[in-house]
Amino acid sequence: MKKVSSNLILGLMSLIIGFQFLRFDNGYILETASYEIVPGHLLIALGGVILIYYTVPII
């Protein structure tokens, strides 16, 4: 249980930090009207993978 709770906290913190990064730089490029991948996107993806991997029971 301790490993699951520490990984749950790690996943949630990764999501929170990723969203905080996106508040300041969302990767939007005005000249080309497109988005680029910034660290906030990667942290949100990492947090999602950690949460899904450690909280969804594997059958």
MARBA-3410 file (N, C-alpha, C, O; in Angstrom, 1 decimal):
59
0.8,-1.2,0.0,0.0,0.0,0.0,0.9,1.3,0.0,0.5,2.3,-0.6 ~ 2.0,1.2,0.7,2.9,2.4,0.8,3.4,2.8,-0.6,3.5,3.9,-1.0 ~ 3.7,1.8,-1.5,4.2,2.0,-2.8,3.1,2.7,-3.7,3.4,3.6,-4.4 ~ 1.9,2.2,-3.5,0.8,2.8,-4.3,0.5,4.2,-3.9,0.3,5.1,-4.8 ~ 0.6,4.5,-2.6,0.3,5.8,-2.2,1.4,6.8,-2.6,1.1,7.9,-2.9
2.6,6.4,-2.5,3.7,7.3,-2.9,3.7,7.5,-4.4,4.0,8.6,-4.9 ~ 3.3,6.5,-5.2,3.2,6.7,-6.7,2.0,7.5,-7.0,2.0,8.3,-8.0 ~ 0.9,7.4,-6.2,-0.3,8.3,-6.4,0.1,9.7,-6.2,-0.3,10.6,-6.9 ~ 0.8,10.0,-5.1,1.3,11.4,-4.8,2.2,11.9,-5.9,2.1,13.0,-6.3 ~ 3.1,11.0,-6.4,4.0,11.4,-7.5,3.2,11.7,-8.7,3.6,12.7,-9.4
2.2,10.9,-9.1,1.4,11.2,-10.3,0.6,12.5,-10.1,0.6,13.3,-11.1 ~ 0.0,12.7,-9.0,-0.7,13.9,-8.8,0.2,15.2,-8.8,-0.2,16.2,-9.3 ~ 1.3,15.1,-8.2,2.3,16.2,-8.2,2.7,16.5,-9.6,2.9,17.7,-10.0 ~ 3.0,15.5,-10.4,3.4,15.7,-11.8,2.3,16.4,-12.6,2.6,17.3,-13.4 ~ 1.0,16.0,-12.3,-0.1,16.7,-13.0,-0.2,18.2,-12.6,-0.3,19.1,-13.4
-0.1,18.4,-11.3,-0.2,19.8,-10.8,0.9,20.7,-11.3,0.7,21.8,-11.7 ~ 2.2,20.2,-11.3,3.3,20.9,-11.8,3.2,21.2,-13.3,3.5,22.3,-13.8 ~ 2.7,20.2,-14.0,2.5,20.3,-15.4,1.5,21.4,-15.8,1.7,22.2,-16.7 ~ 0.4,21.4,-15.0,-0.7,22.4,-15.3,-0.1,23.8,-14.9,-0.5,24.8,-15.5 ~ 0.7,23.9,-13.9,1.3,25.2,-13.5,2.2,25.7,-14.6,2.3,26.9,-14.9
3.0,24.8,-15.2,3.9,25.2,-16.3,3.0,25.7,-17.5,3.4,26.7,-18.2 ~ 1.9,25.0,-17.8,1.0,25.4,-18.9,0.4,26.8,-18.7,0.0,27.4,-19.6 ~ 0.2,27.2,-17.4,-0.4,28.5,-17.2,0.5,29.6,-17.7,0.0,30.6,-18.2 ~ 1.8,29.4,-17.7,2.8,30.4,-18.1,3.2,30.3,-19.6,3.5,31.3,-20.2 ~ 3.3,29.0,-20.0,3.7,28.8,-21.4,3.0,27.6,-22.0,3.3,26.5,-21.7
1.9,27.9,-22.8,1.1,26.8,-23.3,1.6,26.3,-24.6,1.0,25.4,-25.2 ~ 2.7,26.8,-25.1,3.3,26.3,-26.4,2.7,26.9,-27.6,2.9,26.4,-28.7 ~ 1.8,27.9,-27.5,1.2,28.4,-28.7,2.1,29.4,-29.4,2.7,30.3,-28.8 ~ 2.3,29.2,-30.7,3.1,30.0,-31.5,2.2,30.9,-32.4,1.5,30.4,-33.2 ~ 2.2,32.2,-32.1,1.3,33.1,-32.8,1.6,33.2,-34.3,0.6,33.3,-35.1
2.8,33.2,-34.7,3.2,33.4,-36.1,2.6,32.2,-37.0,2.2,32.5,-38.1 ~ 2.7,31.0,-36.5,2.2,29.9,-37.3,0.9,29.4,-36.8,0.3,28.4,-37.4 ~ 0.3,30.0,-35.8,-1.0,29.5,-35.2,-1.0,28.0,-34.9,-2.0,27.3,-35.3 ~ 0.0,27.6,-34.3,0.1,26.1,-33.9,0.7,26.0,-32.5,1.1,27.0,-31.9 ~ 0.7,24.8,-32.1,1.2,24.5,-30.7,2.5,23.7,-30.8,2.7,22.9,-31.8
3.4,23.8,-29.9,4.5,23.0,-29.8,4.5,22.3,-28.4,3.8,22.7,-27.5 ~ 5.2,21.2,-28.3,5.3,20.4,-27.1,6.2,21.2,-26.1,7.3,21.5,-26.4 ~ 5.7,21.5,-24.9,6.4,22.2,-23.9,6.5,21.2,-22.7,5.7,20.3,-22.6 ~ 7.4,21.5,-21.7,7.5,20.6,-20.5,6.2,20.4,-19.8,6.0,19.3,-19.2 ~ 5.3,21.3,-19.8,4.0,21.1,-19.1,3.2,20.0,-19.7,2.6,19.2,-19.0
3.2,19.9,-21.1,2.5,18.7,-21.7,3.2,17.4,-21.3,2.5,16.4,-21.1 ~ 4.5,17.4,-21.3,5.2,16.1,-20.9,4.9,15.7,-19.5,4.8,14.5,-19.2 ~ 4.9,16.7,-18.6,4.6,16.4,-17.2,3.2,15.9,-17.0,2.9,15.0,-16.2 ~ 2.2,16.5,-17.7,0.9,16.0,-17.6,0.7,14.6,-18.1,0.1,13.7,-17.5 ~ 1.4,14.3,-19.2,1.4,12.9,-19.8,2.0,11.9,-18.8,1.5,10.8,-18.6
3.2,12.3,-18.2,3.8,11.5,-17.2,2.9,11.2,-16.0,2.8,10.1,-15.6 ~ 2.3,12.2,-15.5,1.4,12.1,-14.4,0.2,11.2,-14.7,-0.2,10.3,-13.9 ~ -0.3,11.3,-15.9,-1.4,10.4,-16.3,-1.0,9.0,-16.4,-1.7,8.1,-16.0 ~ 0.2,8.8,-17.0,0.7,7.4,-17.1,0.9,6.8,-15.7,0.6,5.6,-15.5 ~ 1.5,7.5,-14.8,1.8,7.0,-13.5,0.5,6.7,-12.8,0.3,5.6,-12.1
-0.5,7.6,-12.8,-1.8,7.4,-12.2,-2.5,6.2,-12.7,-3.0,5.3,-12.0 ~ -2.5,6.0,-14.0,-3.2,4.9,-14.7,-2.5,3.6,-14.3,-3.1,2.6,-14.0 ~ -1.2,3.6,-14.5,-0.4,2.4,-14.2,-0.5,1.8,-12.8,-0.7,0.6,-12.6 ~ -0.5,2.7,-11.9,-0.5,2.3,-10.5,-1.9,2.3,-9.8,-2.0,1.7,-8.7 ~ -2.9,2.8,-10.4,-4.2,2.8,-9.7,-5.2,1.9,-10.4,-6.1,1.4,-9.7
-5.1,1.6,-11.7,-6.0,0.7,-12.4,-5.5,-0.7,-12.2,-4.4,-1.1,-12.5 ~ -6.4,-1.6,-11.6,-6.0,-2.9,-11.3,-5.8,-3.7,-12.7,-6.6,-3.6,-13.6 ~ -4.7,-4.4,-12.8,-4.4,-5.2,-14.0,-5.0,-6.6,-13.8,-4.8,-7.3,-12.8 ~ -5.8,-7.0,-14.8,-6.5,-8.3,-14.7,-5.6,-9.4,-15.1,-6.0,-10.6,-15.1
END
